[in-house]
Amino acid sequence: MILNTGIEVIISSFVGAFVAQWLKLAFYWAVHKKPNFKILTVTGGMPSSHSSLSMSLTTSVGMITGFNSVEFAIALGFSMVIMYDAAGLRRSAGKMATVLNKIVDDIYSDKHPTFHHERLMELLGHTPLEVLMGAMLGTVLALAVHLILIIS
């Protein structure tokens, strides 16, 4: 039985990240009417897999050690930093990459048509809604993993 061990936390975390990444593929497919498996390997998009992973971890720790434990407080602090970074710093970096790509395109497309630069990745962060949805998904998945392990 792997209930109430670190293995439960690891399983919940991986399930949270895995399900979020595959949901990104499903959402992309629904909107664009074609699959794009590259979605599984990039950051950004709905829902946030970083948020899902970190909140799965946090919820599992809370269910095992108690929601008033030091371990839960540490996990929650970790999750808050991850989610703040996803919606703040990484999102801003993505917006800056968009601006820089546009500047380079504008400058070099006319004067140097043979110049080929590597474009900066623009989809780095998440909107607050994507972070919230990832956090909710991770929490629900951790609860589901915990219940499945109790039943088995």
The 8 nearest C-alpha neighbors of each residue, nearest first, counted from 0:
[[1, 2, 148, 151, 3, 149, 4, 7],
 [2, 0, 4, 7, 6, 3, 148, 5],
 [1, 3, 4, 0, 148, 7, 149, 145],
 [4, 2, 63, 7, 1, 5, 6, 62],
 [5, 3, 6, 7, 2, 1, 8, 63],
 [4, 6, 8, 7, 9, 3, 1, 60],
 [5, 7, 9, 4, 8, 10, 1, 2],
 [8, 6, 10, 5, 9, 4, 2, 11],
 [9, 7, 5, 11, 6, 59, 10, 56],
 [10, 8, 6, 12, 7, 11, 13, 5],
 [9, 11, 7, 13, 12, 8, 14, 6],
 [12, 10, 14, 141, 8, 9, 13, 55],
 [13, 11, 52, 56, 15, 9, 55, 10],
 [12, 14, 16, 10, 15, 11, 17, 9],
 [13, 15, 17, 11, 12, 16, 18, 10],
 [16, 14, 52, 137, 51, 12, 13, 18],
 [15, 17, 52, 48, 13, 19, 14, 18],
 [18, 16, 14, 20, 19, 15, 13, 21],
 [17, 19, 21, 20, 15, 16, 14, 22],
 [20, 18, 48, 22, 16, 21, 17, 46],
 [21, 19, 23, 17, 22, 18, 39, 48],
 [22, 20, 24, 18, 23, 19, 25, 17],
 [21, 23, 25, 19, 24, 20, 26, 18],
 [24, 22, 20, 26, 21, 25, 45, 27],
 [23, 25, 21, 27, 22, 26, 38, 28],
 [24, 26, 22, 28, 23, 27, 29, 21],
 [27, 25, 29, 23, 28, 24, 22, 30],
 [26, 28, 24, 30, 25, 29, 31, 23],
 [27, 29, 34, 33, 32, 25, 31, 26],
 [28, 30, 26, 32, 27, 31, 25, 33],
 [29, 31, 27, 28, 32, 26, 33, 25],
 [30, 32, 28, 33, 29, 27, 34, 26],
 [33, 31, 28, 29, 30, 34, 27, 26],
 [34, 32, 28, 31, 35, 29, 27, 30],
 [35, 33, 28, 36, 24, 27, 32, 31],
 [34, 36, 37, 38, 33, 24, 28, 27],
 [35, 37, 38, 39, 34, 24, 40, 21],
 [36, 38, 39, 35, 40, 41, 24, 34],
 [39, 37, 36, 40, 41, 35, 24, 23],
 [40, 38, 37, 20, 36, 41, 24, 21],
 [41, 39, 38, 37, 42, 36, 20, 43],
 [42, 40, 38, 39, 43, 37, 122, 123],
 [43, 41, 123, 122, 44, 124, 40, 38],
 [44, 42, 124, 123, 125, 122, 47, 41],
 [43, 45, 46, 47, 125, 23, 129, 42],
 [46, 44, 129, 47, 23, 43, 132, 133],
 [45, 47, 133, 129, 132, 44, 19, 48],
 [46, 48, 133, 130, 50, 49, 129, 45],
 [47, 49, 51, 16, 19, 50, 52, 133],
 [50, 48, 52, 47, 51, 53, 16, 81],
 [51, 49, 134, 133, 53, 47, 48, 52],
 [50, 52, 137, 133, 48, 134, 15, 54],
 [53, 51, 12, 15, 16, 55, 49, 50],
 [52, 54, 78, 56, 50, 55, 51, 49],
 [53, 55, 57, 137, 56, 51, 134, 138],
 [56, 54, 137, 141, 12, 52, 138, 58],
 [55, 57, 12, 53, 54, 59, 8, 58],
 [58, 56, 54, 74, 60, 59, 55, 75],
 [57, 59, 61, 55, 60, 56, 138, 54],
 [60, 58, 62, 56, 61, 8, 57, 141],
 [59, 61, 57, 63, 58, 62, 71, 64],
 [60, 62, 66, 65, 58, 71, 59, 64],
 [61, 63, 59, 65, 60, 64, 58, 66],
 [62, 64, 60, 3, 61, 65, 59, 4],
 [65, 63, 61, 60, 62, 68, 66, 70],
 [66, 64, 61, 67, 68, 62, 63, 71],
 [65, 67, 61, 68, 71, 62, 64, 72],
 [66, 68, 65, 71, 69, 72, 61, 64],
 [69, 67, 71, 70, 65, 66, 64, 72],
 [68, 70, 72, 71, 73, 67, 64, 66],
 [71, 69, 73, 68, 72, 74, 60, 64],
 [70, 72, 74, 61, 68, 73, 69, 60],
 [71, 73, 69, 75, 70, 74, 76, 68],
 [74, 72, 76, 70, 71, 75, 77, 69],
 [75, 73, 57, 77, 71, 76, 72, 78],
 [76, 74, 78, 72, 77, 73, 57, 71],
 [75, 77, 73, 79, 78, 74, 72, 80],
 [76, 78, 74, 80, 75, 79, 73, 81],
 [79, 77, 75, 81, 53, 76, 80, 82],
 [78, 80, 76, 82, 81, 77, 83, 75],
 [79, 81, 83, 77, 78, 82, 84, 76],
 [82, 80, 78, 84, 79, 83, 85, 77],
 [81, 83, 85, 79, 84, 80, 50, 78],
 [84, 82, 80, 86, 85, 81, 87, 79],
 [83, 85, 87, 88, 81, 82, 86, 80],
 [86, 84, 124, 82, 89, 83, 125, 87],
 [87, 85, 125, 83, 126, 84, 90, 127],
 [88, 86, 84, 90, 83, 85, 89, 91],
 [87, 89, 84, 91, 90, 92, 85, 86],
 [90, 88, 124, 92, 85, 91, 123, 87],
 [124, 89, 91, 93, 87, 92, 88, 86],
 [92, 90, 94, 88, 93, 89, 87, 95],
 [91, 93, 89, 95, 90, 94, 96, 88],
 [94, 92, 121, 123, 96, 90, 91, 95],
 [93, 95, 91, 97, 96, 92, 90, 98],
 [94, 96, 92, 98, 97, 93, 99, 91],
 [97, 95, 93, 99, 121, 94, 98, 119],
 [98, 96, 94, 100, 95, 121, 99, 101],
 [97, 99, 95, 101, 96, 100, 102, 94],
 [98, 100, 102, 96, 101, 97, 103, 95],
 [99, 101, 97, 103, 102, 98, 96, 104],
 [100, 102, 104, 98, 99, 103, 105, 97],
 [103, 101, 99, 105, 104, 100, 106, 98],
 [102, 104, 100, 106, 105, 101, 107, 99],
 [105, 103, 101, 102, 108, 107, 106, 100],
 [106, 104, 102, 103, 108, 107, 101, 109],
 [107, 105, 103, 104, 108, 102, 109, 110],
 [106, 108, 111, 110, 104, 109, 105, 103],
 [107, 109, 112, 104, 105, 111, 106, 110],
 [110, 108, 107, 111, 112, 106, 105, 104],
 [111, 109, 107, 108, 112, 106, 114, 113],
 [110, 112, 107, 114, 113, 109, 108, 106],
 [113, 111, 108, 114, 109, 110, 107, 115],
 [114, 112, 111, 115, 108, 107, 110, 109],
 [115, 113, 111, 112, 116, 107, 108, 110],
 [116, 114, 113, 117, 112, 107, 111, 118],
 [117, 115, 118, 114, 103, 104, 119, 107],
 [116, 118, 119, 115, 100, 120, 114, 103],
 [119, 117, 116, 100, 120, 96, 121, 99],
 [118, 120, 96, 121, 117, 100, 97, 99],
 [119, 121, 122, 118, 96, 123, 93, 97],
 [122, 120, 93, 96, 97, 123, 119, 94],
 [123, 121, 43, 93, 120, 124, 42, 44],
 [124, 122, 93, 43, 42, 89, 121, 90],
 [90, 125, 123, 89, 43, 85, 86, 122],
 [126, 124, 86, 43, 85, 129, 90, 130],
 [125, 127, 129, 128, 86, 130, 124, 90],
 [126, 128, 130, 129, 86, 131, 125, 132],
 [129, 127, 131, 126, 130, 132, 125, 46],
 [130, 128, 46, 45, 132, 126, 47, 131],
 [131, 129, 127, 133, 47, 128, 132, 50],
 [130, 132, 128, 134, 133, 129, 127, 135],
 [133, 131, 135, 129, 134, 130, 46, 136],
 [134, 132, 51, 47, 46, 50, 136, 130],
 [135, 133, 51, 50, 131, 137, 132, 136],
 [134, 136, 132, 138, 137, 133, 131, 139],
 [137, 135, 133, 139, 134, 138, 51, 132],
 [138, 136, 51, 55, 15, 54, 140, 134],
 [137, 139, 135, 55, 141, 136, 140, 54],
 [138, 140, 142, 136, 141, 137, 143, 135],
 [139, 141, 143, 137, 142, 138, 136, 144],
 [142, 140, 55, 144, 11, 138, 143, 139],
 [141, 143, 145, 139, 140, 144, 146, 138],
 [144, 142, 140, 146, 141, 145, 147, 139],
 [145, 143, 147, 141, 146, 142, 140, 148],
 [144, 146, 142, 148, 143, 147, 141, 149],
 [147, 145, 149, 143, 148, 144, 142, 150],
 [148, 146, 144, 150, 149, 145, 143, 151],
 [147, 149, 145, 151, 146, 150, 2, 144],
 [150, 148, 146, 147, 151, 145, 2, 144],
 [151, 149, 147, 148, 146, 145, 144, 2],
 [150, 148, 149, 147, 0, 146, 2, 1]]
